[in-house]
Amino acid sequence: MLRWTIIFIIIAIIAGILGFGGIAGASAGIAKIIFFIFIVLFIVSLIRGGLKR
């Protein structure tokens, strides 16, 4: 999932450089959402892993 975040950030940077503001904003927004989902799932997996021990 972190891989998808990096891909969308790269798309946003390239679109921003080329002047496609709408696409850059959308890609940055998607990257932000995916990143926060990744963080939440990471924290949940840490908690579940700690409870099993």
LINHU-V161797 format. One record per residue. N is the residue number from 0. BURIAL is 1 if it has 24 or more other ideal C-beta (glycine too) atoms within 12 Angstrom, else 0. Layout:
n = {N;N}
burial = {BURIAL;BURIAL}
This chain:
n = {0;1;2;3;4;5;6;7;8;9;10;11;12;13;14;15;16;17;18;19;20;21;22;23;24;25;26;27;28;29;30;31;32;33;34;35;36;37;38;39;40;41;42;43;44;45;46;47;48;49;50;51;52}
burial = {0;0;0;0;1;0;0;1;0;0;1;1;0;0;0;0;0;0;0;0;0;0;0;0;0;0;1;1;0;1;1;0;0;1;0;0;0;0;0;0;0;0;0;0;0;0;0;0;0;0;0;0;0}
